[in-house]
Amino acid sequence: MQKKSVFLVVCFLCLFFAAAGYGRPAGDDLDQGIKQYAAENYDEAIELLKKARAGQPQSSAAAYYLGMAYKQTTEYDKALPHLEDAMMLAPPVKDALSQYISVLYLLDRLDQAEQWIEKAEKENSDPANTAYWKGMVLIKKNRCADAIAPLEKARQLDPKLAQSADYAIGLCHYNQNELEKARERFKAAVVYDPASDLAANARRYQEAIDEGLFPTRPLRVTLGLYGGYDSNLILKPRNDTFAPGIGSPGSAFFKPSLRVEFAPRFEGPWLLSALYAFNAAYHSSFVHSEDAMSHTVAVLPGYNFGRFSVSLLAAYTSYLLRTDPDMFPDENANLKRYLEYVTTGAVFKLLATPNNILEVFLGYDKKEFYHQNLTVAAENRDAVGPRAYLSWTWFFLPRGFVSARYDYNEDRTDGVYWDNKLHRLSASVNIPVLPAAVAAKAGGLYVQAACGFSFANYTYERNFLNDDLVFTTEKRRDRLYDASVGLNWEIVKNLGLVLQYKFIRSDSNMPVFTYDDHIWTAGIEFKI
């Protein structure tokens, strides 16, 4: 009787654990795993499918769905061996090869992906998906021109791939500066499924192209007329001891500008842009020392490799200043050559993602000053030296962006007092204020803000008076802080209103170079 009772208890426990899922047959684990996968419960599916693989190691279905579950959870390294098994086990899963290629693409193992694509083409395995991933791999390898043909083939073979293929083809045309073709592809991608995330991205590119039609014109002219007030035009030091006899250092100003850009669009990888810029500054006070004019000419030929481009820069700027080298300048002094500035170098741009651009410049500067009021040769500011910058821009909205930048340059001057190395960190943001529907009627309104910090360390020691009016010998060290905020309103097409406030603070161990400055500016910009 006792043995019979023990037997019944054991049977009951076996039934209990079986009902709870323990000791479930591998086939049941596979069925339940596939159901969890279909329900998008990927973590649960992975646990069940791992058991199914352990129980049925020769099951290609178990291998395939476990690989796909890992892919959905972005565990691509774990997905690869199971998808490979799904191709090799009998019977092989038809879609396993294209999924395997897609995971290699996501892992940036592009050479391996191309080897498997070649194998799939020879076996004519899933030709639509094979062609699609061939195009995507070529895009990632910056071979957009070669990617279009397989993407076209994919969209023709399988209508389900049409939206993705059109979007990818649109990116190819966009990267090759073929904007009209890109716009048509993005428009087609939206039509297939307007509510999809892909359509939303395509719509953003389409809007960016539509709104950017003015900038893509070969010849662009911008005229600016600005007026305002500079509270410390002559950069009067904070300590009045170092600026005796100077009253108010501020002045009203008028600053006209003209910018002419020529950027022809080529069907292909070659790039070219040229620039002429004119700027002038006229003041109500300190006319003889601050009125100025400049002319800039720049040429930038380049080559576009797809997501990456290289350009060569050659730029020349001539500054004219209403100045006089005498100790007491003539009030009627005319504009004279003041500075000639030449920059050469290379610009590297990378489209890191569809909305993020990285840019690097490596170059060289040459500065030559004229009519310098030199009391000693050590004050000579003629200079040569390297220049570089690294910038990042994120376009988070159409016409909305955030950017950050680091600059470095050296002035290796003829006069030791001005020999220095300068570092600068800066950031800016442009934020659309009005909804698109309102902006279409009232014009785009944007908040613009920027800030920066510069520090310059000078190479050689010099004698100077410190704040205690005691002569000391040190290397000069400058720290410059600036911040600005403004509004830009596109009143009508090609006509904008600009309002801006800017604050500058300069700190230095040489008191003569310490100052604060507030600048208020209002103006209009007209584009044709």
C-alpha positions in Angstrom: 0.0 0.0 0.0 2.8 2.3 0.9 4.6 1.6 -2.4 1.5 2.3 -4.3 1.2 5.7 -2.6 4.8 6.6 -3.5 4.2 5.6 -7.1 1.1 7.9 -7.3 3.0 10.8 -5.8 5.8 10.4 -8.4 3.3 10.3 -11.2 1.6 13.4 -10.0 4.9 15.3 -9.8 5.8 14.3 -13.3 2.4 15.5 -14.6 2.8 18.7 -12.7 6.3 19.6 -14.1 5.2 18.6 -17.6 2.2 20.9 -17.3 4.5 23.7 -16.2 6.7 23.3 -19.2 9.5 21.2 -17.7 10.5 18.3 -19.8 8.6 19.8 -22.8 9.5 18.0 -26.1 11.9 19.9 -28.4 9.2 20.1 -31.0 6.8 21.8 -28.6 9.6 24.3 -27.7 10.1 25.1 -31.4 6.4 25.6 -32.0 6.1 27.8 -28.9 9.3 29.7 -29.8 7.9 30.5 -33.3 4.7 31.7 -31.8 6.5 34.0 -29.4 8.7 35.3 -32.3 5.6 36.0 -34.4 4.1 37.9 -31.4 7.4 39.9 -31.2 8.2 38.6 -27.7 11.8 38.1 -28.8 13.4 37.4 -25.4 10.8 34.7 -24.6 11.3 33.3 -28.1 15.1 33.1 -27.6 14.8 31.0 -24.4 12.4 28.5 -26.1 14.3 28.3 -29.3 17.6 27.7 -27.5 16.0 24.7 -25.9 14.6 23.6 -29.3 18.1 23.8 -30.8 19.5 21.7 -27.9 16.8 19.1 -28.4 16.9 19.2 -32.2 20.4 20.2 -33.3 19.7 19.2 -36.9 16.6 21.4 -37.2 17.1 24.2 -39.7 13.9 25.8 -38.6 15.1 26.1 -35.0 18.4 27.5 -36.2 16.7 30.0 -38.5 14.2 31.4 -36.0 16.8 31.6 -33.2 19.1 33.6 -35.5 16.2 35.9 -36.5 15.2 36.4 -32.8 18.8 37.4 -32.0 18.7 39.8 -35.0 15.6 41.5 -33.8 17.3 42.1 -30.4 20.3 43.5 -32.3 22.6 40.7 -31.0 24.0 40.3 -34.5 27.1 38.3 -33.5 24.9 35.7 -31.8 22.6 35.6 -34.9 25.3 34.8 -37.4 26.1 31.1 -36.5 22.4 30.1 -36.3 21.6 31.7 -39.6 24.6 29.9 -41.1 23.3 26.6 -39.7 19.9 27.4 -41.2 21.6 27.6 -44.7 23.6 24.4 -44.2 21.2 22.0 -42.5 18.7 20.0 -44.4 16.3 21.2 -45.6 18.0 24.6 -45.9 15.7 27.6 -45.1 15.1 29.6 -48.3 15.4 33.1 -46.6 18.4 32.3 -44.4 21.0 33.4 -47.0 19.6 36.9 -47.5 19.1 37.3 -43.8 22.7 36.1 -43.2 23.9 38.7 -45.7 21.8 41.4 -44.0 23.5 40.7 -40.6 26.9 40.8 -42.2 25.9 44.2 -43.5 24.7 45.4 -40.1 28.0 44.2 -38.6 30.0 46.2 -41.3 31.6 42.9 -42.5 31.1 44.1 -46.1 33.8 42.0 -47.8 32.2 38.8 -46.3 28.8 40.1 -47.4 30.0 40.5 -51.0 31.3 37.0 -51.0 28.0 35.5 -50.0 26.2 37.8 -52.4 28.3 36.4 -55.2 27.4 32.9 -54.1 23.7 33.7 -54.0 23.9 35.2 -57.5 25.5 32.1 -58.9 22.9 29.9 -57.3 20.1 32.4 -58.2 19.0 32.2 -54.6 16.3 34.8 -53.6 17.3 37.2 -56.4 15.3 40.1 -55.2 16.7 40.3 -51.7 20.2 39.4 -53.0 20.0 42.4 -55.4 18.7 44.7 -52.6 21.5 43.8 -50.2 24.1 44.1 -52.9 23.0 47.7 -53.5 23.0 48.4 -49.7 26.5 47.0 -49.4 27.8 49.1 -52.3 26.3 52.3 -50.7 28.1 51.5 -47.5 31.3 51.1 -49.4 30.7 54.6 -50.9 30.0 53.2 -54.4 26.6 54.9 -54.9 26.9 55.0 -58.7 27.2 51.2 -58.8 24.5 50.6 -56.2 21.6 52.0 -58.2 21.4 49.2 -60.8 20.9 46.3 -58.2 18.5 48.4 -56.2 16.4 49.0 -59.4 16.5 45.2 -60.0 15.3 44.5 -56.4 12.3 46.9 -56.7 11.3 45.3 -60.0 11.5 41.7 -58.8 9.7 42.3 -55.5 7.2 45.1 -55.0 7.6 44.7 -51.2 11.1 46.0 -51.6 10.1 49.0 -53.7 9.8 51.6 -50.9 13.2 50.6 -49.3 14.9 50.5 -52.7 13.5 53.9 -53.8 14.6 55.4 -50.5 18.1 54.0 -50.9 18.3 55.2 -54.5 17.2 58.6 -53.3 20.1 58.7 -50.9 22.5 57.7 -53.7 21.3 60.6 -55.9 21.3 62.9 -52.8 24.9 62.0 -52.0 25.9 62.6 -55.6 24.3 66.0 -55.6 21.7 64.9 -58.1 18.9 66.6 -56.2 16.1 66.5 -58.8 16.5 62.7 -59.2 16.7 62.3 -55.4 13.5 64.3 -54.9 11.6 62.0 -57.3 12.8 58.9 -55.5 11.9 60.2 -52.0 8.5 61.2 -53.3 8.0 57.7 -54.6 9.1 56.2 -51.3 6.4 58.3 -49.5 3.6 57.1 -51.8 4.1 53.4 -51.0 3.3 53.7 -47.4 2.9 57.3 -46.2 2.5 56.3 -42.5 5.8 54.3 -42.3 9.0 55.5 -40.6 10.8 55.2 -43.9 8.2 57.5 -45.5 8.8 60.0 -42.7 12.5 60.0 -43.4 12.0 60.3 -47.1 9.6 63.2 -46.5 12.3 65.0 -44.5 14.8 64.7 -47.3 12.2 65.8 -49.8 11.4 68.9 -47.8 15.1 69.6 -47.3 15.6 69.5 -51.1 12.5 71.6 -51.8 13.5 74.2 -49.2 17.1 74.1 -50.4 16.4 74.8 -54.1 17.8 78.3 -53.7 21.1 77.2 -52.3 21.5 74.7 -55.2 21.3 77.4 -57.9 24.7 77.7 -59.7 24.9 81.5 -59.0 23.7 83.0 -55.7 24.0 86.6 -54.6 23.3 87.8 -51.0 23.2 91.5 -50.1 23.2 92.4 -46.4 22.6 95.8 -44.8 23.2 96.0 -41.0 23.2 98.7 -38.5 23.8 98.7 -34.7 25.8 99.8 -31.8 29.2 98.5 -30.4 29.6 99.5 -26.8 33.4 99.1 -26.9 34.6 99.5 -30.5 38.2 100.3 -29.6 38.4 97.5 -27.0 39.0 99.8 -24.1 40.6 98.0 -21.1 38.5 97.5 -18.0 41.1 99.3 -15.9 40.9 103.0 -16.9 44.5 103.4 -15.9 45.5 101.7 -19.1 43.3 103.9 -21.3 43.8 107.5 -20.0 41.9 110.3 -21.7 39.5 108.1 -23.5 35.8 108.8 -23.0 33.0 106.6 -24.3 34.6 103.7 -26.3 31.3 102.9 -28.1 30.1 103.8 -31.6 27.1 103.3 -33.9 28.0 101.4 -37.1 26.7 100.6 -40.5 27.9 97.4 -42.2 27.0 96.6 -45.8 28.0 93.2 -47.3 27.9 91.4 -50.6 28.4 87.7 -51.2 28.5 86.1 -54.6 28.8 82.3 -54.8 29.2 80.2 -57.9 28.6 76.5 -57.4 27.8 74.7 -60.7 26.1 71.2 -60.3 27.8 68.4 -62.2 26.2 65.1 -63.0 28.9 63.0 -61.4 31.4 63.2 -58.6 33.3 66.4 -59.4 32.6 69.5 -57.2 33.4 73.1 -57.6 32.5 76.3 -55.7 33.9 79.8 -55.9 33.2 82.9 -53.7 33.6 86.6 -53.7 32.7 88.5 -50.6 32.8 92.2 -49.8 32.4 93.6 -46.3 32.7 97.1 -44.9 32.3 98.9 -41.6 31.5 102.6 -41.1 31.3 104.2 -37.7 30.1 107.4 -36.1 33.2 107.5 -33.8 36.8 106.5 -34.2 36.5 106.8 -37.9 40.2 107.2 -38.5 41.1 103.9 -36.8 38.1 101.6 -37.2 36.5 102.2 -40.6 37.4 99.2 -42.7 36.7 97.3 -45.9 37.6 93.8 -47.0 37.5 91.7 -50.2 37.7 87.9 -50.2 38.1 85.5 -53.2 38.1 81.7 -52.6 38.0 78.7 -54.9 37.2 75.2 -53.7 37.4 72.3 -56.3 36.7 68.8 -55.0 35.7 65.2 -55.6 32.7 63.4 -54.1 33.2 59.7 -53.2 29.6 59.3 -52.0 29.3 59.8 -48.3 32.8 61.3 -48.3 34.3 64.2 -50.2 37.7 66.0 -50.5 38.1 69.6 -51.6 41.1 71.9 -51.9 40.8 75.4 -50.6 42.6 78.5 -51.9 41.4 81.8 -50.3 42.8 85.4 -50.4 41.5 88.3 -48.3 42.6 91.9 -48.5 41.7 94.2 -45.5 41.7 98.0 -45.9 41.7 100.2 -42.8 41.3 103.9 -42.5 44.6 104.2 -40.6 47.8 106.2 -40.3 51.1 104.9 -39.1 51.8 108.1 -37.2 51.5 108.3 -33.5 48.7 110.8 -33.9 46.6 109.6 -36.9 45.2 112.0 -39.3 41.5 112.4 -38.9 41.1 112.5 -42.7 43.2 109.4 -43.4 42.0 107.3 -46.3 41.6 103.6 -46.5 45.0 101.9 -46.8 46.2 98.4 -47.2 46.2 96.9 -43.7 46.3 93.1 -44.0 46.6 90.5 -46.7 45.6 87.0 -45.7 46.1 83.8 -47.7 44.8 80.4 -46.7 45.4 77.1 -48.4 44.5 73.5 -47.4 42.2 70.5 -47.8 38.6 70.1 -46.6 37.4 66.6 -45.8 33.6 66.0 -45.3 31.9 62.8 -44.2 28.1 62.2 -44.2 28.3 60.0 -41.0 24.6 59.5 -41.0 21.8 61.0 -43.1 21.6 63.8 -40.5 25.1 64.2 -39.3 28.1 65.7 -41.1 31.7 65.7 -40.0 34.2 68.1 -41.5 37.9 68.4 -41.1 40.2 71.2 -42.5 44.0 71.0 -42.6 45.8 74.0 -44.0 48.3 76.9 -43.8 47.9 80.6 -43.3 50.1 83.5 -44.4 49.4 87.0 -43.0 51.2 90.2 -44.1 50.4 93.5 -42.4 51.0 97.0 -43.8 51.3 100.4 -42.3 52.1 98.9 -38.9 52.9 101.5 -36.2 56.1 99.6 -35.0 57.8 101.1 -32.0 60.1 98.0 -31.8 60.7 95.1 -34.3 59.2 92.7 -31.8 55.8 94.1 -32.5 55.8 93.0 -36.2 52.7 90.9 -36.7 53.6 89.4 -40.1 53.0 85.6 -39.7 52.8 82.2 -41.2 51.5 79.0 -39.5 49.3 75.9 -39.7 45.5 76.1 -39.3 43.0 73.3 -38.7 39.5 72.7 -37.6 37.1 69.8 -36.8 33.3 70.4 -36.9 30.2 68.4 -36.5 26.7 69.3 -37.6 23.4 67.6 -36.7 20.3 68.4 -38.7 17.6 67.5 -36.3 14.8 69.3 -38.2 14.4 70.7 -41.7 16.3 74.0 -41.4 17.1 73.2 -37.8 20.6 72.2 -36.7 23.2 72.0 -34.0 26.9 72.3 -34.6 30.1 72.2 -32.6 33.6 73.1 -33.7 37.2 73.1 -32.6 39.8 75.4 -34.2 43.5 75.5 -33.9 46.0 77.8 -35.5 49.5 79.1 -34.9 50.9 82.6 -35.7 54.6 82.2 -36.2 55.3 85.9 -36.3 58.3 88.0 -37.3 57.9 89.9 -34.1 58.3 87.7 -31.0 55.6 89.6 -29.0 52.8 88.3 -31.3 54.0 84.7 -31.7 51.2 82.4 -30.3 49.1 79.3 -30.5 45.3 79.6 -30.4 42.6 77.0 -29.5 38.9 77.7 -29.9 35.8 75.7 -29.0 32.4 76.9 -30.3 28.8 75.7 -30.7 25.7 77.1 -32.4 22.1 76.1 -32.8 19.4 77.2 -35.3 15.8 76.3 -34.2 12.6 76.9 -36.3 10.0 78.5 -34.1 6.9 78.4 -36.2 5.0 75.3 -37.3 5.4 74.5 -41.0 1.8 75.6 -41.8 2.2 78.9 -40.1 5.7 79.5 -41.6 4.3 78.9 -45.1 2.1 82.0 -44.6 4.1 84.2 -42.2 7.6 83.2 -43.2 10.1 81.1 -41.4 11.2 82.4 -37.9 14.3 81.0 -36.4 16.1 81.4 -33.0 19.8 81.4 -33.4 22.3 81.1 -30.5 26.0 80.6 -30.3 28.8 80.6 -27.8 32.6 80.2 -27.9 35.7 80.0 -25.8 39.2 80.8 -27.1 42.6 80.6 -25.3 45.8 81.9 -26.8 49.2 81.2 -25.3 52.1 83.4 -26.4 55.5 82.0 -27.0 57.9 84.6 -25.6 58.1 86.6 -22.4 57.8 90.3 -22.4 57.8 93.2 -19.9 54.5 94.9 -19.1 52.6 96.6 -16.3 50.3 94.4 -14.3 47.1 95.5 -12.5 49.1 96.7 -9.6 51.1 99.0 -12.0 54.3 97.0 -11.3 56.5 95.9 -14.2 56.6 92.1 -14.6 58.0 89.7 -17.1 55.7 86.9 -18.2 54.3 85.1 -21.3 51.0 86.7 -22.4 47.9 84.5 -21.9 44.5 85.5 -23.3 41.1 83.9 -22.6 38.2 85.1 -24.7 34.5 84.2 -24.1 31.6 85.1 -26.4 27.9 84.4 -26.6 25.2 85.6 -28.9 21.4 85.2 -29.4 19.3 86.4 -32.3 16.2 86.0 -34.5 16.1 85.5 -38.2 12.8 86.1 -39.9 12.2 85.3 -43.6 9.7 88.1 -44.2 9.1 87.1 -47.8 10.9 84.8 -50.1 14.6 85.8 -50.4 14.2 88.7 -47.9 15.0 88.3 -44.3 15.3 90.3 -41.1 18.1 89.7 -38.7 18.3 90.8 -35.0 21.2 89.9 -32.8 22.9 90.6 -29.5 26.5 89.5 -28.8 28.6 89.7 -25.6 32.4 89.4 -25.6 34.7 89.2 -22.6 38.4 89.1 -22.8 40.6 88.1 -19.9 44.4 88.4 -20.0 47.4 88.5 -17.7 48.2 91.7 -19.6 45.6 94.2 -18.3 45.7 96.3 -21.5 44.0 93.3 -23.3 41.2 92.8 -20.8 37.8 94.2 -21.9 34.0 93.7 -22.1 32.0 94.4 -25.2 28.3 94.4 -26.1 27.1 94.5 -29.7 23.5 95.0 -30.9 22.8 94.5 -34.6 19.7 94.7 -36.8 19.7 94.3 -40.5 18.1 92.8 -43.7 19.4 90.2 -46.1 18.3 90.0 -49.7 19.0 87.0 -51.9 18.8 86.7 -55.6 
